[in-house]
Amino acid sequence: MQNQSLFNLNELEATDTREKLRLNFHSLSVCTMDRRTSPINVNQEKDESLLDDVLCSAVIPKGTLLVTQGEVDCSVYFLISGCLQVSQKDMDSSEENVLYVTHPGEFVGSLSVITGEPSLFTIKAVKFCQLGVLSKSDIYGILLQRPRVILNLSSTLTSRLTPLVRNIDYALDWVHMEAGRAIYRQGDESDCLYIVLNGRLRSVVTQNKKKELVGEHGRGELVGVVEALTQNPRMATVHAVRDTEVAILPDGLLNVIKHKYPQVVSRLIHLLGESILSPMKAMQLEHSGEASEVGTNLGTIAIVQASDEVPLSNFAFELSLALNSIENF
């Protein structure tokens, strides 16, 4: 949120805002278990004291962008008055699709803070708004002392989930793959597709007893989508380059999605086309002498010193400062 869009409240308004925030935060922090049987003693005064140095209140003019899609350092906003619009860019165009609007008494921005991922949405004030703000670092500090807050804060998100997302969530399997382990091998039956949550996977094709690197897959990429959609055997062996977490989407759920939500099929066809065209693009780059795109979507950088005389720590520190100065790096 830009500083020039945030105006200070007068003392009376600020006090009223803080009291409303205290009440709503306390509703999040109170354990849902019976206090007589709960192993945690809920103390409202202690809960409120957590907010003394972290609560911020602000008034926001109409048209102000609080969060832009892809932004990393987000905050949680509690809407006291006004109206906020949550939107998302269309994958195939720059058009903004309005998902929903928030009303007074609701939290917004918690998904990005909870997951630690860049924001999936753009949040905009469509009216003059009065807000309470808790930064990501402040939320994490509160969670260290009141872990139960994460459960109740997460529950505020479920009301916004579509039936499609809920069905997928119930059917997904989350699997941890150790480094070097194959998630499937060339020629295996295709009964699911994989979504890389974190880590890295590598695809290798074996021909005439020779192994050839086909590609690598990083966080957020789909693996095995071609075989899953066409019901053909696996065309390559895919293994974890390092410890990796994947979500497994079974073909049964994929068929349900195709029948109940036809709009998803067009996106899957687009992904299928990209998967088919990627090897052709790599071959064209190879013949033209240009670098291949096998190493795209990298999330980890290793710095290796050429000799003991190289000040590796100092160089890494300076590089970190330089990269942090780049917006949304």
Kinemage of the C-alpha trace (Angstrom):
@kinemage 1
@onewidth
@group {chain A} dominant
@subgroup {mainchain}
@vectorlist {calphas} color= white
{ca met a 1} P 0.000 0.000 0.000
{ca gln a 2} L 1.432 3.349 -0.995
{ca asn a 3} L 2.194 5.783 1.813
{ca gln a 4} L 0.592 8.729 0.027
{ca ser a 5} L -2.737 6.857 0.045
{ca leu a 6} L -2.788 6.480 3.834
{ca phe a 7} L -4.062 9.369 5.909
{ca asn a 8} L -3.863 9.571 9.689
{ca leu a 9} L -7.070 9.395 11.681
{ca asn a 10} L -7.856 11.863 14.423
{ca glu a 11} L -7.437 10.631 17.984
{ca leu a 12} L -11.127 9.798 18.528
{ca glu a 13} L -11.440 7.881 15.235
{ca ala a 14} L -8.190 6.034 15.861
{ca thr a 15} L -9.343 4.946 19.336
{ca asp a 16} L -12.669 3.706 17.947
{ca thr a 17} L -10.867 1.838 15.156
{ca arg a 18} L -8.503 0.143 17.572
{ca glu a 19} L -11.385 -0.972 19.803
{ca lys a 20} L -13.193 -2.536 16.833
{ca leu a 21} L -9.997 -4.270 15.792
{ca arg a 22} L -9.410 -5.585 19.310
{ca leu a 23} L -12.898 -7.094 19.419
{ca asn a 24} L -12.502 -8.769 16.026
{ca phe a 25} L -9.003 -9.991 16.753
{ca his a 26} L -10.213 -11.447 20.029
{ca ser a 27} L -12.965 -13.298 18.141
{ca leu a 28} L -10.213 -14.851 16.004
{ca ser a 29} L -7.978 -15.733 18.917
{ca val a 30} L -10.602 -17.307 21.199
{ca cys a 31} L -10.309 -21.091 21.131
{ca thr a 32} L -13.410 -22.851 19.792
{ca met a 33} L -13.100 -25.534 22.496
{ca asp a 34} L -14.956 -25.330 25.801
{ca arg a 35} L -12.837 -23.267 28.168
{ca arg a 36} L -13.355 -25.798 30.941
{ca thr a 37} L -11.799 -28.570 28.806
{ca ser a 38} L -9.331 -26.522 26.787
{ca pro a 39} L -5.649 -27.041 27.592
{ca ile a 40} L -5.088 -23.404 26.665
{ca asn a 41} L -6.158 -20.692 29.073
{ca val a 42} L -7.695 -17.891 27.026
{ca asn a 43} L -6.893 -14.503 28.482
{ca gln a 44} L -8.512 -11.580 26.704
{ca glu a 45} L -6.228 -8.995 28.289
{ca lys a 46} L -3.139 -10.856 27.084
{ca asp a 47} L -4.625 -11.223 23.613
{ca glu a 48} L -5.364 -7.522 23.436
{ca ser a 49} L -1.876 -6.614 24.631
{ca leu a 50} L -0.458 -8.297 21.541
{ca leu a 51} L -2.028 -5.580 19.413
{ca asp a 52} L -0.707 -2.549 21.263
{ca asp a 53} L 2.353 -2.000 19.104
{ca val a 54} L 1.241 -3.593 15.824
{ca leu a 55} L -2.218 -2.226 15.031
{ca cys a 56} L -2.394 0.470 12.378
{ca ser a 57} L -5.520 2.357 11.345
{ca ala a 58} L -6.024 4.271 8.126
{ca val a 59} L -8.573 5.887 5.852
{ca ile a 60} L -8.268 5.068 2.160
{ca pro a 61} L -9.595 7.200 -0.723
{ca lys a 62} L -11.720 5.649 -3.431
{ca gly a 63} L -9.663 4.031 -6.190
{ca thr a 64} L -6.628 3.209 -4.028
{ca leu a 65} L -4.879 -0.095 -4.783
{ca leu a 66} L -4.067 -1.827 -1.498
{ca val a 67} L -2.561 -4.952 -3.065
{ca thr a 68} L -1.603 -5.756 -6.651
{ca gln a 69} L -1.607 -9.267 -8.068
{ca gly a 70} L 1.830 -10.847 -7.663
{ca glu a 71} L 2.845 -8.608 -4.764
{ca val a 72} L 4.941 -10.456 -2.181
{ca asp a 73} L 4.894 -8.326 0.965
{ca cys a 74} L 1.173 -8.153 1.773
{ca ser a 75} L -0.795 -7.286 4.887
{ca val a 76} L -4.093 -8.358 6.417
{ca tyr a 77} L -6.793 -5.697 6.262
{ca phe a 78} L -9.901 -5.447 8.434
{ca leu a 79} L -12.615 -3.368 6.802
{ca ile a 80} L -14.423 -1.091 9.243
{ca ser a 81} L -16.356 1.006 6.743
{ca gly a 82} L -16.545 1.301 2.980
{ca cys a 83} L -16.132 -1.397 0.352
{ca leu a 84} L -13.152 -3.265 -1.130
{ca gln a 85} L -13.085 -5.027 -4.499
{ca val a 86} L -11.076 -8.235 -5.000
{ca ser a 87} L -10.179 -9.024 -8.621
{ca gln a 88} L -7.849 -11.215 -10.648
{ca lys a 89} L -6.334 -10.857 -14.111
{ca asp a 90} L -7.541 -13.182 -16.832
{ca met a 91} L -4.845 -15.711 -17.782
{ca asp a 92} L -5.278 -15.085 -21.485
{ca ser a 93} L -5.697 -11.303 -21.379
{ca ser a 94} L -5.034 -8.291 -19.212
{ca glu a 95} L -8.713 -7.936 -18.289
{ca glu a 96} L -9.521 -7.756 -14.567
{ca asn a 97} L -12.230 -10.145 -13.395
{ca val a 98} L -14.030 -9.047 -10.223
{ca leu a 99} L -14.311 -12.037 -7.873
{ca tyr a 100} L -16.155 -10.495 -4.948
{ca val a 101} L -16.446 -7.408 -2.768
{ca thr a 102} L -15.835 -7.229 0.954
{ca his a 103} L -18.071 -5.438 3.426
{ca pro a 104} L -17.485 -3.952 6.897
{ca gly a 105} L -16.497 -6.560 9.474
{ca glu a 106} L -14.555 -8.762 7.033
{ca phe a 107} L -10.849 -9.542 6.713
{ca val a 108} L -9.065 -9.503 3.355
{ca gly a 109} L -5.530 -10.376 2.285
{ca ser a 110} L -5.107 -13.271 4.702
{ca leu a 111} L -4.542 -15.928 1.999
{ca ser a 112} L -1.200 -14.493 0.894
{ca val a 113} L -0.077 -13.954 4.493
{ca ile a 114} L -1.002 -17.496 5.574
{ca thr a 115} L 0.603 -19.253 2.585
{ca gly a 116} L 3.608 -16.937 2.227
{ca glu a 117} L 2.995 -16.879 -1.537
{ca pro a 118} L 2.640 -13.788 -3.749
{ca ser a 119} L -0.864 -12.371 -3.818
{ca leu a 120} L -3.220 -14.021 -6.298
{ca phe a 121} L -5.523 -11.013 -6.271
{ca thr a 122} L -5.692 -7.263 -6.651
{ca ile a 123} L -7.486 -5.443 -3.835
{ca lys a 124} L -8.924 -2.014 -4.593
{ca ala a 125} L -11.006 0.465 -2.612
{ca val a 126} L -14.233 1.170 -4.520
{ca lys a 127} L -15.453 3.545 -1.815
{ca phe a 128} L -13.896 5.732 0.846
{ca cys a 129} L -12.727 3.112 3.377
{ca gln a 130} L -11.667 2.963 7.001
{ca leu a 131} L -9.280 0.077 7.658
{ca gly a 132} L -7.278 -1.695 10.285
{ca val a 133} L -3.924 -3.047 9.063
{ca leu a 134} L -1.729 -5.866 10.364
{ca ser a 135} L 1.502 -6.493 8.463
{ca lys a 136} L 2.725 -9.987 7.583
{ca ser a 137} L 5.595 -9.808 10.090
{ca asp a 138} L 3.209 -8.680 12.839
{ca ile a 139} L 0.794 -11.528 12.049
{ca tyr a 140} L 3.658 -14.037 12.275
{ca gly a 141} L 4.691 -12.546 15.600
{ca ile a 142} L 1.149 -12.958 16.927
{ca leu a 143} L 0.983 -16.548 15.653
{ca leu a 144} L 4.111 -17.425 17.617
{ca gln a 145} L 2.284 -16.514 20.817
{ca arg a 146} L -1.266 -17.495 19.807
{ca pro a 147} L -0.998 -20.357 17.247
{ca arg a 148} L -4.744 -21.008 17.352
{ca val a 149} L -5.315 -17.710 15.522
{ca ile a 150} L -4.194 -19.367 12.280
{ca leu a 151} L -7.098 -21.845 12.461
{ca asn a 152} L -9.758 -19.225 12.891
{ca leu a 153} L -8.140 -16.876 10.392
{ca ser a 154} L -8.076 -19.717 7.873
{ca ser a 155} L -11.751 -20.429 8.511
{ca thr a 156} L -12.570 -16.930 7.253
{ca leu a 157} L -11.217 -18.013 3.855
{ca thr a 158} L -13.395 -21.099 3.425
{ca ser a 159} L -16.539 -19.057 2.859
{ca arg a 160} L -14.850 -17.580 -0.226
{ca leu a 161} L -13.873 -20.912 -1.764
{ca thr a 162} L -15.837 -22.037 -4.811
{ca pro a 163} L -17.311 -25.567 -4.989
{ca leu a 164} L -14.625 -26.382 -7.580
{ca val a 165} L -11.789 -25.502 -5.207
{ca arg a 166} L -13.403 -27.399 -2.332
{ca asn a 167} L -13.860 -30.545 -4.444
{ca ile a 168} L -10.249 -30.377 -5.591
{ca asp a 169} L -9.003 -29.848 -2.044
{ca tyr a 170} L -10.793 -32.969 -0.775
{ca ala a 171} L -9.469 -35.164 -3.592
{ca leu a 172} L -5.852 -33.965 -3.734
{ca asp a 173} L -3.058 -36.046 -2.232
{ca trp a 174} L -0.021 -34.194 -0.857
{ca val a 175} L 3.199 -36.177 -1.152
{ca his a 176} L 6.788 -35.497 -0.095
{ca met a 177} L 9.345 -36.854 -2.587
{ca glu a 178} L 12.917 -37.434 -1.463
{ca ala a 179} L 15.753 -36.256 -3.696
{ca gly a 180} L 16.522 -38.784 -6.422
{ca arg a 181} L 13.196 -40.596 -6.150
{ca ala a 182} L 11.155 -41.058 -9.345
{ca ile a 183} L 7.496 -40.023 -9.198
{ca tyr a 184} L 6.853 -42.110 -12.320
{ca arg a 185} L 8.867 -43.883 -15.009
{ca gln a 186} L 8.755 -43.964 -18.768
{ca gly a 187} L 6.094 -46.409 -19.935
{ca asp a 188} L 4.068 -46.354 -16.691
{ca glu a 189} L 0.282 -46.072 -16.822
{ca ser a 190} L -1.055 -42.507 -16.650
{ca asp a 191} L -3.584 -42.234 -13.838
{ca cys a 192} L -2.942 -38.722 -12.488
{ca leu a 193} L -1.095 -35.459 -12.958
{ca tyr a 194} L 1.209 -33.685 -10.513
{ca ile a 195} L 1.444 -30.098 -9.299
{ca val a 196} L 4.835 -28.987 -7.949
{ca leu a 197} L 4.337 -27.192 -4.636
{ca asn a 198} L 8.019 -26.675 -3.871
{ca gly a 199} L 11.305 -28.243 -4.927
{ca arg a 200} L 12.264 -29.299 -8.444
{ca leu a 201} L 11.573 -32.188 -10.804
{ca arg a 202} L 13.502 -33.333 -13.887
{ca ser a 203} L 12.175 -35.185 -16.943
{ca val a 204} L 14.459 -37.674 -18.716
{ca val a 205} L 13.720 -39.753 -21.829
{ca thr a 206} L 15.577 -43.019 -22.479
{ca gln a 207} L 16.178 -43.931 -26.130
{ca asn a 208} L 18.577 -46.596 -27.388
{ca lys a 209} L 19.927 -46.956 -23.842
{ca lys a 210} L 20.807 -43.271 -23.790
{ca lys a 211} L 19.223 -40.774 -21.429
{ca glu a 212} L 18.275 -37.317 -22.650
{ca leu a 213} L 17.180 -34.392 -20.495
{ca val a 214} L 13.769 -33.161 -21.639
{ca gly a 215} L 13.019 -30.455 -19.116
{ca glu a 216} L 12.758 -29.321 -15.525
{ca his a 217} L 9.705 -28.347 -13.524
{ca gly a 218} L 9.579 -25.836 -10.694
{ca arg a 219} L 7.003 -24.590 -8.221
{ca gly a 220} L 3.504 -24.150 -9.614
{ca glu a 221} L 4.031 -26.230 -12.769
{ca leu a 222} L 1.914 -29.175 -13.907
{ca val a 223} L 3.715 -32.436 -14.640
{ca gly a 224} L 2.282 -35.335 -16.660
{ca val a 225} L -0.656 -33.326 -17.988
{ca val a 226} L -0.203 -34.544 -21.581
{ca glu a 227} L -0.391 -38.238 -20.704
{ca ala a 228} L -3.205 -37.695 -18.197
{ca leu a 229} L -5.399 -35.930 -20.749
{ca thr a 230} L -4.633 -38.307 -23.617
{ca gln a 231} L -4.633 -41.497 -21.476
{ca asn a 232} L -1.299 -42.571 -22.969
{ca pro a 233} L 1.645 -44.202 -21.124
{ca arg a 234} L 4.241 -41.923 -19.571
{ca met a 235} L 6.603 -40.540 -22.187
{ca ala a 236} L 9.456 -39.785 -19.777
{ca thr a 237} L 10.854 -40.617 -16.365
{ca val a 238} L 10.401 -37.801 -13.848
{ca his a 239} L 12.394 -37.719 -10.623
{ca ala a 240} L 13.037 -35.212 -7.847
{ca val a 241} L 16.243 -33.208 -8.199
{ca arg a 242} L 15.973 -32.341 -4.493
{ca asp a 243} L 13.400 -32.893 -1.770
{ca thr a 244} L 10.113 -31.914 -3.372
{ca glu a 245} L 6.466 -31.648 -2.378
{ca val a 246} L 3.808 -32.385 -4.993
{ca ala a 247} L 0.019 -32.471 -5.080
{ca ile a 248} L -1.444 -35.436 -6.968
{ca leu a 249} L -4.586 -34.820 -9.013
{ca pro a 250} L -6.188 -38.212 -9.855
{ca asp a 251} L -7.684 -38.791 -13.291
{ca gly a 252} L -11.110 -39.437 -11.740
{ca leu a 253} L -11.201 -35.906 -10.345
{ca leu a 254} L -9.885 -34.598 -13.657
{ca asn a 255} L -12.819 -36.213 -15.470
{ca val a 256} L -15.291 -34.724 -12.982
{ca ile a 257} L -13.790 -31.279 -13.518
{ca lys a 258} L -14.044 -31.641 -17.301
{ca his a 259} L -17.732 -32.551 -17.078
{ca lys a 260} L -18.905 -30.162 -14.347
{ca tyr a 261} L -16.690 -27.184 -15.148
{ca pro a 262} L -16.235 -26.974 -18.954
{ca gln a 263} L -14.499 -23.603 -18.628
{ca val a 264} L -11.509 -25.392 -17.114
{ca val a 265} L -11.117 -27.564 -20.230
{ca ser a 266} L -10.041 -24.605 -22.386
{ca arg a 267} L -7.251 -23.841 -19.927
{ca leu a 268} L -6.149 -27.473 -19.877
{ca ile a 269} L -6.051 -27.499 -23.677
{ca his a 270} L -3.873 -24.400 -23.548
{ca leu a 271} L -1.498 -26.133 -21.123
{ca leu a 272} L -1.502 -29.217 -23.322
{ca gly a 273} L -0.517 -27.108 -26.320
{ca glu a 274} L 2.332 -25.509 -24.375
{ca ser a 275} L 3.616 -28.940 -23.319
{ca ile a 276} L 3.618 -30.162 -26.903
{ca leu a 277} L 5.267 -27.040 -28.292
{ca ser a 278} L 7.997 -26.769 -25.643
{ca pro a 279} L 10.231 -29.544 -27.080
{ca met a 280} L 9.846 -28.059 -30.579
{ca lys a 281} L 10.917 -24.638 -29.317
{ca ala a 282} L 13.903 -26.190 -27.539
{ca met a 283} L 14.996 -27.904 -30.765
{ca gln a 284} L 14.714 -24.650 -32.702
{ca leu a 285} L 16.839 -22.861 -30.112
{ca glu a 286} L 19.410 -25.642 -30.222
{ca his a 287} L 19.710 -25.484 -34.011
{ca ser a 288} L 19.972 -21.699 -33.936
{ca gly a 289} L 22.746 -21.849 -31.342
{ca glu a 290} L 20.745 -20.021 -28.680
{ca ala a 291} L 20.440 -21.144 -25.076
{ca ser a 292} L 17.721 -23.654 -24.297
{ca glu a 293} L 14.911 -22.858 -21.859
{ca val a 294} L 15.367 -26.024 -19.791
{ca gly a 295} L 16.466 -23.974 -16.785
{ca thr a 296} L 13.471 -21.642 -16.558
{ca asn a 297} L 11.406 -21.110 -13.415
{ca leu a 298} L 14.445 -21.444 -11.169
{ca gly a 299} L 13.927 -20.605 -7.518
{ca thr a 300} L 17.352 -21.421 -6.058
{ca ile a 301} L 20.741 -19.906 -6.847
{ca ala a 302} L 23.990 -21.574 -5.770
{ca ile a 303} L 27.139 -19.424 -5.453
{ca val a 304} L 30.412 -21.354 -5.633
{ca gln a 305} L 33.738 -19.635 -5.049
{ca ala a 306} L 36.472 -20.283 -7.616
{ca ser a 307} L 39.177 -20.231 -4.937
{ca asp a 308} L 39.634 -19.746 -1.195
{ca glu a 309} L 40.689 -16.138 -1.796
{ca val a 310} L 37.221 -15.162 -3.001
{ca pro a 311} L 35.222 -13.378 -0.206
{ca leu a 312} L 32.123 -15.528 -0.715
{ca ser a 313} L 30.162 -14.258 2.295
{ca asn a 314} L 30.695 -10.601 1.387
{ca phe a 315} L 29.769 -11.232 -2.239
{ca ala a 316} L 26.604 -13.138 -1.273
{ca phe a 317} L 25.592 -10.325 1.087
{ca glu a 318} L 26.061 -7.651 -1.582
{ca leu a 319} L 24.176 -9.774 -4.125
{ca ser a 320} L 21.309 -10.200 -1.679
{ca leu a 321} L 21.078 -6.439 -1.167
{ca ala a 322} L 21.112 -5.837 -4.919
{ca leu a 323} L 18.363 -8.393 -5.569
{ca asn a 324} L 16.206 -7.089 -2.717
{ca ser a 325} L 16.316 -3.642 -4.278
{ca ile a 326} L 14.567 -5.040 -7.356
{ca glu a 327} L 10.794 -4.672 -6.937
{ca asn a 328} L 8.890 -7.999 -6.701
{ca phe a 329} L 12.083 -10.044 -7.306
